[in-house]
Amino acid sequence: MKASFVIFAVLLQLVIVSAEHQCEQVARTIPQCAIDCMDQNALDSVGCKSVDDYECLCDQAGWRIKNAIQGCAISKCGMATASGLSDKATELCDCVKQARKDEL
């Protein structure tokens, strides 16, 4: 019984690490100019500790990450790049949401 619990715990940890890795890959598709905006704006305005804290950035009503970087991203990244950021933020937050479900 104890051995099966240990095996289950190890497998659960592998699933969690895999989900985090998958979200990290999604996060890498966000341009550096937008990440710079998250450093300046998102962290200060929404109380997240780092740009890697995807759970915080995607938490709460309205998905904090989108709201916090919109204006800055337009000025730093240009309209063409900024217009695609909403989809990237949605993809990242969907990944975080799925990872949470997978943890349960």
LUMVOLO-35908 format. One record per residue (C-alpha): residue number from 1; residue in one letter; z, x, y. Coordinates in Angstrom, 1 decimal, decimal comma. Each point is the difference from the previous one (the first is absolute). Example, Ala and Ser with C-alpha at 12.3 -4.5 7.8 and 13.67 -1.06 7.14 Angstrom:
residues 2
(kekol 1; A; (7,8; 12,3; -4,5))
(kekol 2; S; (-0,7; 1,4; 3,4))
//
This chain:
residues 104
(kekol 1; M; (0,0; 0,0; 0,0))
(kekol 2; K; (0,9; 2,8; 2,4))
(kekol 3; A; (-3,2; 1,9; -0,7))
(kekol 4; S; (-2,1; -3,1; 0,7))
(kekol 5; F; (1,7; -0,5; 3,3))
(kekol 6; V; (-0,7; 3,6; 0,9))
(kekol 7; I; (-3,6; -0,4; -0,9))
(kekol 8; F; (-0,2; -3,2; 2,0))
(kekol 9; A; (1,5; 1,7; 3,0))
(kekol 10; V; (-2,4; 3,0; -0,2))
(kekol 11; L; (-3,0; -2,4; -0,3))
(kekol 12; L; (1,2; -2,0; 3,0))
(kekol 13; Q; (0,3; 3,1; 2,1))
(kekol 14; L; (-3,6; 1,0; -1,0))
(kekol 15; V; (-1,2; -3,4; 1,2))
(kekol 16; I; (1,8; 0,3; 3,3))
(kekol 17; V; (-1,3; 3,6; 0,6))
(kekol 18; S; (-3,5; -1,2; -0,9))
(kekol 19; A; (0,2; -2,9; 2,5))
(kekol 20; E; (1,3; 2,3; 2,7))
(kekol 21; H; (-2,8; 2,5; -0,7))
(kekol 22; Q; (-2,6; -2,8; 0,2))
(kekol 23; C; (1,3; -1,1; 3,4))
(kekol 24; E; (0,0; 3,6; 1,2))
(kekol 25; Q; (-3,7; 0,2; -0,8))
(kekol 26; V; (-0,6; -3,2; 2,0))
(kekol 27; A; (2,0; 1,4; 2,9))
(kekol 28; R; (-2,2; 3,1; 0,1))
(kekol 29; T; (-3,0; -2,2; 0,9))
(kekol 30; I; (1,6; -0,7; 3,4))
(kekol 31; P; (-1,4; 2,4; 2,6))
(kekol 32; Q; (2,3; 2,6; 1,6))
(kekol 33; C; (-0,5; -1,5; 3,5))
(kekol 34; A; (1,6; -3,2; -1,3))
(kekol 35; I; (2,8; 1,9; -1,8))
(kekol 36; D; (0,7; 1,7; 3,4))
(kekol 37; C; (0,4; -3,5; 1,5))
(kekol 38; M; (2,4; -0,9; -2,7))
(kekol 39; D; (2,1; 3,0; 0,8))
(kekol 40; Q; (0,2; -0,9; 3,7))
(kekol 41; N; (0,1; -3,8; -0,1))
(kekol 42; A; (0,9; -1,4; -3,3))
(kekol 43; L; (3,0; 2,1; -0,7))
(kekol 44; D; (1,5; -0,6; 3,5))
(kekol 45; S; (-0,8; -3,7; 0,2))
(kekol 46; V; (0,8; -1,2; -3,5))
(kekol 47; G; (2,8; 2,4; -1,0))
(kekol 48; C; (-1,7; 1,6; -3,0))
(kekol 49; K; (1,1; 3,5; -0,8))
(kekol 50; S; (-3,3; 1,7; -0,9))
(kekol 51; V; (-3,7; -0,7; -0,3))
(kekol 52; D; (0,4; 0,3; -3,8))
(kekol 53; D; (2,5; -2,9; -0,1))
(kekol 54; Y; (-2,7; -2,5; -1,0))
(kekol 55; E; (2,6; -2,6; -1,1))
(kekol 56; C; (1,5; 0,0; 3,5))
(kekol 57; L; (-3,4; 0,0; 1,8))
(kekol 58; C; (-1,3; -2,8; -2,1))
(kekol 59; D; (3,3; -2,0; -0,1))
(kekol 60; Q; (1,0; -3,1; 2,0))
(kekol 61; A; (-2,1; -2,7; 1,5))
(kekol 62; G; (-3,4; 1,1; 1,4))
(kekol 63; W; (-0,2; 3,4; -1,8))
(kekol 64; R; (1,4; 2,4; 2,5))
(kekol 65; I; (-2,6; 2,6; -0,5))
(kekol 66; K; (-2,9; -2,1; 1,3))
(kekol 67; N; (1,8; -1,2; 3,1))
(kekol 68; A; (1,5; 3,4; 1,0))
(kekol 69; I; (-3,2; 2,0; 0,1))
(kekol 70; Q; (-2,7; -2,3; 1,2))
(kekol 71; G; (-0,3; 1,0; 3,7))
(kekol 72; C; (0,6; 3,7; -0,6))
(kekol 73; A; (-2,5; 0,1; -2,8))
(kekol 74; I; (-2,7; -1,5; 2,2))
(kekol 75; S; (0,6; 2,7; 2,7))
(kekol 76; K; (0,4; 2,9; -2,4))
(kekol 77; C; (-2,4; -0,8; -2,8))
(kekol 78; G; (-2,7; -2,0; 1,8))
(kekol 79; M; (-0,9; -3,6; -0,6))
(kekol 80; A; (-2,2; 0,6; -3,1))
(kekol 81; T; (2,8; 1,8; -1,9))
(kekol 82; A; (2,8; -2,3; 1,3))
(kekol 83; S; (-1,9; -3,1; -1,1))
(kekol 84; G; (0,3; 1,1; -3,6))
(kekol 85; L; (3,7; 0,8; 0,2))
(kekol 86; S; (1,2; -3,5; -0,6))
(kekol 87; D; (-1,7; -0,1; -3,4))
(kekol 88; K; (1,4; 3,4; -0,9))
(kekol 89; A; (3,5; -1,1; 1,1))
(kekol 90; T; (-0,4; -3,2; -2,1))
(kekol 91; E; (-1,1; 2,0; -3,0))
(kekol 92; L; (3,0; 2,4; 0,4))
(kekol 93; C; (2,5; -2,9; 0,4))
(kekol 94; D; (-1,5; -1,9; -3,0))
(kekol 95; C; (0,5; 3,2; -2,0))
(kekol 96; V; (3,6; 0,2; 1,1))
(kekol 97; K; (0,5; -3,7; -0,8))
(kekol 98; Q; (-1,5; 0,5; -3,5))
(kekol 99; A; (2,1; 3,1; -0,6))
(kekol 100; R; (3,1; -2,1; 0,8))
(kekol 101; K; (-1,0; -2,6; -2,6))
(kekol 102; D; (-0,8; 2,7; -2,6))
(kekol 103; E; (3,5; 1,4; 0,5))
(kekol 104; L; (1,6; -3,3; -1,2))
//
